[in-house]
């Protein structure tokens, strides 16, 4: 006797349906929400979004990076670029503009990007959350500290993006320093993506003044301390100050500090460039310098990894390489390709390009991009370009469309 099955996709368990649908690209998932109410409810469920993110991260291409234009008055989109071929795979139109038409990526997490204005007056004051895959953005142009927020001459801001596991919520932390009355303790506030509001952190103890950029790693956001080493009049290092890292725990909402051993900090001289990045799942410190030798000028790069085992914190030297390109380290892929913003010796300071170097093969590739000619404001020039090396397609902040409003009722 023949068996006639009338089983359809809708008869599958939610676990099986989630396993199948979470493998689809974000564009296909968005189209799938228009099928029926059941599919809409499943795909917009937070548990499904988490499953989709996990799958997307496991399948991510380490040779693809997202380049964020520093001057959006000339280039109004971000470019998804292949490191191997320099080919632009996709362009994401920017749905907003900033006060000075300049842009900087602070950090990204699960497809959600936190961006700000490059200008020193507006950096971390005017913030923007954006998921380019679902074409949704949210400007964060307010603060719990109105007086300090509105006057850039009396305050300094840093910010970071993270995730609170307990509430399944993406959050932004912002620290406010009073630069006039430096004895005043720093203030802090947290923005909740799910609640769409800022709130003050009561009596925060912020032990350090952090740099304006940092990185999120395993529940914490980290900023490198801004204080440089002491120097002699001839410019040489006289005394190496202890190097510290400021951190913020998104679960407990407390600040901490981490001392960097002198074996690490002593290689950061007055001319060295340093940046915190995530590498191989750990917090990493990239240090890039120029050194004169009998054979000419070399550009040593060192990458130190933070390790925590049985409560003991240590730093290990993961990579040492002599690069042929001078520039600013802007990020690193998980497989060890460093991205550097370079400037030809004959060009203006506002003209740069992005070069990649695989630290194992020492293969270089000029990706182009960088800063174009015509940067009008000199306060923008020192800031390096930004590149996201962990770009992930996700449904975070997906709000649906007009065609599926009937299913949301």
ABEGO torsion letter per residue (X at the ends): XBBBBABBAAABBAAAAAAAAAABBAAAAAAAAAABAAAAAAAABAAAAAAAAAAAAAABBAABBBBBBABAAABABBBBBBAAAGBBABBBBBABBBAAGBBBBABBBGGBBBBBBABAAABGABBBBBBAAAGBBBBBABBABAAAAABAAABBBBBBBBBBAAAGBBBBBBBBBBAABAABBBBBBBBBAAAGBBBBBBGBBBABBBBABBBBBGGBBBBBBABBBBBBAAGBBABBBBBBBBBBBAAAGBBBBBBBBAAAAAABBAABBBBBBBBGGBBBBBBBBBBBBAAEBBBBBBBBBBBBBGGBBBBBBABBBBBABBEBBABBBAAGBBBBBBBBAABBAABBBBBBBBAAAGBBBBAEEEBBBGBABAAAAABBBBBBAABBBBABGBAEBAAAAAAAX
